[in-house]
Amino acid sequence: MAKLVLLRHGQSLFNLEGRFTGWLDIDLSERGRAEAREAGRLMKNSGLSFDIAFTSVLKRAIRTLWIVLDEMDLMWIPALPCWRLNERFYGELQGKSKQETEERYGMAQVQSWRRSFSERPPAVALDDDRYPGRDDRYRDVQESLLPKTESLQDTQERVLPFWRALIAPELEKGKNVLVVSHGNTIRALVKHLENISDLEIEGVEIATARPLVYEQDDQMRLVCRRYLGSAPDNRQKGK
């Protein structure tokens, strides 16, 4: 039966520096590139193969996908980028260090913005260079759909139409699907796939470049959730 693999991109330069990234187009660090190569090797050595791949329009995810497909000798498969798979839009926090934001807003508030399902950070203004309406890659996106800030709930509402329209139908055809995206985007998908509560999702972490595998049963349900490699299945509260 069909398999779905969700893969967060490898470590980015902002991950390395401890900064909020969101939709800022930050590349992989050297460690991130190595993580992507290892993810590709893990999947190939475990016997996985894919018929189609999906990713965001941000280079840290796209480059991770390129590296993975190169390692797996699958660079020929269709790979569709879409803005709906972008990371959560962190609004005014984007580009700022976590230490800086904690000093300004307090650790408890920043933790709530990071982990809760429904809280949004402060929004960016329309004339802010970080607003996606000022970026050519989103010129064909309806302006009302472009975020100024997002909660995880907002991110899920952005992602699920893409899941239902493009990803799920491929699985229903029996295709193996790879989705290379971002920590919060994948948290949103995992919440939906596993029917995780709003409270429990606060404790779900997604490791960088560690394949999260779902297998489809004969009732077309995604089951058998497992990580490849040594990443923890972290569901502890308060992380």
C-alpha positions in Angstrom: 0.0 0.0 0.0 1.0 3.6 -0.4 3.5 5.3 1.9 3.7 9.0 2.9 6.9 10.5 4.2 6.9 13.9 5.9 10.4 15.4 6.1 11.4 18.7 7.7 14.2 20.5 5.9 17.8 20.2 7.3 19.2 22.8 9.7 19.0 26.3 8.2 21.4 29.2 8.9 18.7 30.8 11.0 18.2 27.5 12.9 21.9 27.6 13.6 21.7 31.2 14.9 18.5 30.7 16.9 16.3 33.0 14.9 12.7 32.9 13.9 12.6 32.2 10.1 9.0 31.9 8.9 8.8 32.8 5.3 12.2 34.4 5.1 14.1 32.6 2.4 17.1 31.3 4.3 19.4 28.5 3.0 20.7 25.4 4.7 23.7 25.4 6.8 26.5 22.9 6.1 25.1 20.7 8.8 21.7 21.0 7.2 23.1 19.8 3.8 24.7 16.8 5.6 21.4 16.0 7.3 19.6 16.0 4.0 22.1 13.6 2.5 21.7 11.3 5.5 17.9 11.4 5.1 18.2 10.4 1.5 20.5 7.5 2.4 18.2 6.4 5.2 15.2 6.2 3.0 17.1 4.5 0.1 18.6 1.9 2.5 15.2 1.2 4.0 13.8 0.4 0.6 11.7 3.5 0.2 11.0 5.0 -3.2 8.6 7.7 -4.3 6.4 8.5 -7.3 5.9 12.2 -6.6 7.2 14.9 -4.2 5.8 18.1 -2.8 7.7 21.0 -1.2 7.3 24.7 -0.2 8.7 27.6 -2.3 11.4 28.3 0.3 15.0 27.3 -0.6 15.8 25.4 2.6 13.0 22.9 1.8 13.7 22.9 -2.0 17.4 22.3 -1.5 16.7 19.5 1.0 14.4 17.9 -1.5 17.1 18.2 -4.3 19.7 16.6 -2.1 17.4 13.8 -0.9 16.3 12.9 -4.5 19.9 13.0 -5.7 20.9 10.6 -2.9 18.0 8.3 -3.8 18.6 8.6 -7.6 15.1 9.9 -8.0 15.7 13.3 -9.4 13.4 12.4 -12.4 10.2 12.2 -10.3 7.7 15.1 -10.4 8.3 17.6 -7.7 5.7 20.3 -7.1 6.5 23.4 -5.0 3.6 25.4 -3.4 3.4 28.3 -1.0 0.8 26.5 1.0 3.6 24.2 2.3 5.6 27.2 3.6 6.6 27.5 7.2 4.2 29.2 9.6 4.4 33.0 9.1 5.9 34.3 12.3 5.0 38.0 11.6 7.0 40.6 13.4 9.2 37.9 15.0 10.8 36.9 11.7 14.5 37.4 11.5 14.8 38.1 15.3 16.6 35.9 17.7 14.7 33.9 20.2 16.8 35.5 23.0 15.9 39.0 21.7 12.2 38.2 21.6 12.2 36.7 25.1 13.9 39.7 26.5 11.3 42.0 24.9 8.1 40.0 25.5 9.0 37.5 28.2 9.8 33.8 28.0 6.2 32.7 28.8 4.7 34.8 26.0 7.3 33.7 23.4 6.8 30.0 24.4 3.1 30.4 23.9 3.5 32.0 20.5 5.8 29.1 19.5 3.9 26.1 20.8 0.2 26.9 21.2 -2.3 26.1 18.6 -4.2 29.4 18.3 -1.9 32.3 19.4 -0.5 34.6 16.8 2.6 36.7 17.2 2.4 40.5 16.3 1.7 41.1 12.6 3.9 42.8 10.0 2.7 45.9 8.3 1.8 45.9 4.6 4.9 48.1 3.8 7.2 45.8 5.7 9.7 44.0 3.4 8.8 40.8 5.2 5.2 41.0 4.0 4.8 38.3 1.3 2.8 40.7 -0.9 6.1 42.4 -1.7 7.7 39.2 -2.9 7.4 38.2 -6.6 7.0 34.5 -5.9 3.5 35.2 -4.4 2.3 37.6 -7.1 -0.3 35.1 -8.3 -1.6 34.4 -4.8 -4.9 36.2 -3.9 -3.9 39.0 -1.5 -6.5 38.0 1.1 -4.7 34.7 1.5 -1.3 36.2 2.2 -0.6 36.3 6.0 0.7 39.1 8.1 1.0 36.7 11.0 -0.1 33.1 11.7 -0.9 30.7 14.5 -0.5 27.0 14.0 -4.2 26.9 13.5 -3.9 29.4 10.6 -1.1 27.3 9.2 -3.2 24.2 9.3 -6.1 26.0 7.6 -3.7 27.1 4.8 -2.2 23.6 4.4 -5.2 21.4 4.5 -6.8 22.5 1.2 -3.5 21.6 -0.6 -3.4 18.2 1.3 -7.0 17.4 0.2 -6.7 18.6 -3.4 -3.2 17.3 -4.3 -1.5 15.1 -1.8 -4.2 12.8 -0.5 -5.4 12.0 -4.1 -1.9 10.7 -5.0 -2.0 8.4 -1.9 -5.5 7.2 -2.9 -4.0 6.1 -6.3 -1.5 4.0 -4.4 1.4 6.4 -5.1 4.3 6.8 -2.6 4.5 10.5 -1.7 7.3 12.6 -0.2 6.5 15.9 1.4 9.5 18.1 2.3 8.4 21.1 4.3 8.9 22.8 7.6 8.5 22.1 11.3 5.1 23.8 11.9 3.7 22.9 8.5 4.4 19.2 9.3 3.0 19.7 12.9 -0.2 20.9 11.3 -0.3 17.9 9.0 0.5 15.5 11.8 -2.3 17.0 14.0 -4.8 16.4 11.2 -3.6 12.9 10.3 -3.5 11.6 13.9 -6.4 13.6 15.2 -4.2 15.2 17.9 -5.8 17.6 20.3 -5.1 21.3 20.5 -3.3 20.8 23.8 -1.3 17.7 22.8 0.1 19.4 19.7 2.0 21.8 21.9 4.3 19.0 22.9 4.9 17.6 19.4 8.4 18.3 18.0 9.5 17.6 14.4 13.1 16.8 14.1 15.2 18.3 11.2 15.7 16.0 8.2 14.4 12.8 9.9 11.9 10.9 7.8 8.5 10.4 9.4 6.8 7.5 7.7 3.1 6.7 7.4 1.9 3.5 5.7 -1.6 3.2 4.2 -3.7 0.2 5.2 -6.4 -1.5 3.0 -9.0 0.9 4.3 -7.0 3.8 2.9 -6.1 5.0 6.4 -2.5 6.2 7.2 -1.1 4.0 10.0 2.2 2.7 11.3 3.8 6.1 12.2 7.5 5.7 12.6 10.7 7.7 12.3 13.7 6.5 10.4 17.0 7.0 12.1 17.6 8.1 15.6 15.1 11.0 16.0 13.0 10.9 19.1 9.2 10.7 18.9 8.8 13.7 21.2 5.4 14.4 22.6 6.4 15.8 25.9 4.5 18.8 27.1 6.2 22.1 27.4 9.0 21.5 25.0 
